[in-house]
Amino acid sequence: MMSRIATVARREFASYFDQATAYILLVIFLGINFYFYFQEAYILREASLRPMLSLLPWLLLFFIPAVCMRTLAEERNAGTLELVLSQPISVVEFLLGKFLGVLLFLLVAMAGTFGIPLGLTFGADLQWGVVFSQYLGSVFLIAALISVGLWSSAMTRNQVTAFIIGVTISFGLYLIGLPTVTLSLPAPVATVAARLGILGHFSSVSRGVIDLRDVLYFASLTAAFLSLTYFAIMRERLSRERPAYGRLRLGALGLVGIAIVAALAGSQLRGRLDLTPGKVYTLSPPTAELLRGLDDLVTLKLFRSTDLPPELTPVSRDVDDLLADLDATGGANVNLIRVDPDEDPEAEQEAGLLGVNPVQYQIRDDNAVSVQERYFGLAVQYAGESEIIPIIRGTTDLEYRLASMIRSLTTPERPNVAILTGHGEMGLRSGLQFANGRLSLEYDVSEFSIDSATTAVPDSLDVLVIAGGRMPLEPAEGEILSRFVDEGGSLFLLKSGVTADMQSRFAGPMFDPVLDSLLQVRGLGIVPSIAYDLGLNEQVQVPSNLGLAMIMPYPFWTLAQPASGHVIVDGVANVPIRYGSPLQVEVEDSTRVTPLLVTSDFGGRLATPLSIDPNQDWEALVSPEDVTVETLAVAYTQPDGGRIVIASSPSLIEDATLRGSSGGLAGMVFFQNSIDWLAQDEALISIRSKDRAPPQLLFPSEWLRDLTRYGNLAGVPLLFVLIGGWRLARRRGLQRRSFPEGGALV
């Protein structure tokens, strides 16, 4: 059986490369793919295949029906289908051979795109586990669409008609899972449609997680359309009056029904392979250790309406997975409860008392669109106390939030963190509201000021944060802070050596002799100059002469990268440092200090005063010989246990940066990790530092950047053109070759 399937597959596969049409399709597929990928990827500066994957389903929507339209329609039109099936080969073997032949051809097309990840390795440390999952998800999608294309080709003798049918059915599978469609359906129907939509399952696999439910979906979809294809072939070989035809139709419909039920019922299955770096979709070891160490019952109560909007289906599924993992790991000490306040009055009353309130969503029911309230919140309960998440909007940091809540409820004493005030620094209600909210999950946070009556930092204080400041410290204040560190206290200093004014677009040096002295005796210092990064930086909107806003890179807003494997920065990247200053490190014992954040290889420093206008000619401003890596954050440990973290910009934790910057989340994670390390309480760092963002794309030279782009955009399609030209020329040469009568080709 396998040999006959392989024979048909080889024949089908080879037939594509015997025609110029196949090479034209390959060149068009690859050219469009490369063109739009590099247009977006180089703007985003991300080493990720996501720009390709966002386009791929829509490209395959037309490409696969074009490839499949001739497979069976041509056989039927030429009358060769019956001739082939009269040979010692079954319809199933013939059909599977056709399927594999088309699949092999399309795998060649996908192999042509592999130059993208290979080229990206010149500019980033690629996440190969995610890349593998993305290509595997593409294969799943291709296999499902091939089965649709084969069925379309089996339904008609006309190739154009087969193409139209294939595109229409495939588009329907795309469409039924989109929010624009599900919002127009009644809630129960919308839920089913969301599960049957093909794009949601493709997106799930392409994020780096191979989920058993997605694998079952694609297998079921492929099997369903192959069953319909088998029926389409066999129905012309059987008389409709014979019982065999009825059994055939019933069997085909039964297989399709089983496939649909399997795809829907598969949502209840659990089992996945997490290929992301750091296993970001898998429960972290510290979380597991926290749950196993519980000494009493923790209740996780999920308040969720049954008929949530379909766009929340992927989020709801991820929430279920995470809660199930927590429940299984915690064993008898974790109690997972799911309630629907819409159906249970007691649950509704409890949700209101806890502060889990319904949210308004647009719901369609009975052909009418209305705004209705739905519940989707979570409560963590322990020993009569509760912590809540009123609205679950995503799962990016949900594990960390739940772990910190459990830890907060089950740990009687929490470390104390204070923000120094009195010198123009940012405060908990003036610039640090967001940071305060996140820190308060784990710490008791307060403000602390030094006055004439203060002789020392209170012993109860574990970490003191100095966030900027417009006025220098007094010598007496410096002595108090220095003694605090000498006696084992921890200090987090966020301070730049420059002051920047965006209204005047001018930056000048800023000195604080007391703080400088405190750092200098420990071999540290903040240089009164401004750091830049021509390679990795944030983008800003700048008004143009035409009155339109232009988006351009701003080297003074650097995106700092990890400089070491220190626990603070493990898994953290793209930390926004705005108008930061280089740090000076001259510590005799190098084991005491660890660089945390640095610029890229395209960084450097400029002396102040200087203009900070984003419209500057940066090439004229910066000398190539001055480009170097600059240190922007360090961690320092004294022999007696005192710890210091210096980050060269107070804007790192400012509300405006955290809420308005693309790297704001990374900045917050860095800040929280630093506080944990300073408090010598590192249990949650690895959970918080799970990073789902792709690495930044930064080529060491322009020619490598261009080689990656044009090597793919022009080189790969040209390679297929040359192979096609050589193969077709060779084939025509063999056809024209004459043979001696009765002779043989030698």
Sequence and secondary structure as in RCSB ss.txt:
>XXXX:A:sequence
MMSRIATVARREFASYFDQATAYILLVIFLGINFYFYFQEAYILREASLRPMLSLLPWLLLFFIPAVCMRTLAEE
RNAGTLELVLSQPISVVEFLLGKFLGVLLFLLVAMAGTFGIPLGLTFGADLQWGVVFSQYLGSVFLIAALISVGL
WSSAMTRNQVTAFIIGVTISFGLYLIGLPTVTLSLPAPVATVAARLGILGHFSSVSRGVIDLRDVLYFASLTAAF
LSLTYFAIMRERLSRERPAYGRLRLGALGLVGIAIVAALAGSQLRGRLDLTPGKVYTLSPPTAELLRGLDDLVTL
KLFRSTDLPPELTPVSRDVDDLLADLDATGGANVNLIRVDPDEDPEAEQEAGLLGVNPVQYQIRDDNAVSVQERY
FGLAVQYAGESEIIPIIRGTTDLEYRLASMIRSLTTPERPNVAILTGHGEMGLRSGLQFANGRLSLEYDVSEFSI
DSATTAVPDSLDVLVIAGGRMPLEPAEGEILSRFVDEGGSLFLLKSGVTADMQSRFAGPMFDPVLDSLLQVRGLG
IVPSIAYDLGLNEQVQVPSNLGLAMIMPYPFWTLAQPASGHVIVDGVANVPIRYGSPLQVEVEDSTRVTPLLVTS
DFGGRLATPLSIDPNQDWEALVSPEDVTVETLAVAYTQPDGGRIVIASSPSLIEDATLRGSSGGLAGMVFFQNSI
DWLAQDEALISIRSKDRAPPQLLFPSEWLRDLTRYGNLAGVPLLFVLIGGWRLARRRGLQRRSFPEGGALV
>XXXX:A:secstr
 HHHHHHHHHHHHHHHTTSHHHHHHHHHHHHHHHHHHHHHHHHHTB  SHHHHHHHHHHHHHHHHHHHTTTTHHH
HHHTHHHHHHTSS  HHHHHHHHHHHHHHHHHHHHHGGGHHHHHHTTTS   HHHHHHHHHHHHHHHHHHHHHHH
HHHHT S HHHHHHHHHHHHHHHHHTTSHHHHTTS HHHHHHHHHH HHHHHHHHHTTEEEHHHHHHHHHHHHHH
HHHHHHHHHTTTS TTSHHHHHHHHHHHHHHHHHHHHHHHGGG   EEE STT TTS  HHHHHHHHT SS EEE
EEEE TT  GGGHHHHHHHHHHHHHHHHHHGGGEEEEEE TTT HHHHHHHHHHT   EEEEEEETTEEEEEEE 
EEEEEEETTEEEEES    SSSHHHHHHHHHHHHH S   EEEEEESSS  BTTBB HHHHHHHTTTSEEEEEE 
 TT  S  TT  EEEEE  SS   HHHHHHHHHHHHTT EEEEE  SEEEETTTTEEEE   HHHHHHHHTTTEE
E SEEEEESSSEEEEEEE TTS EEEEEEEEEEEEEE S  TTTTT   EEEET   EEE  SSGGGEEEEEE  
TTEEEEESSEE  TTS HHHHS GGG    EEEEEEE TTS EEEEES GGGG HHHHHH TTHHHHHHHHHHHH
HHHTT  TTHHHHT   S  B   SSHHHHHHHHHIIIIIHHHHHHHHHHHHHHHHHHHHH    TT    
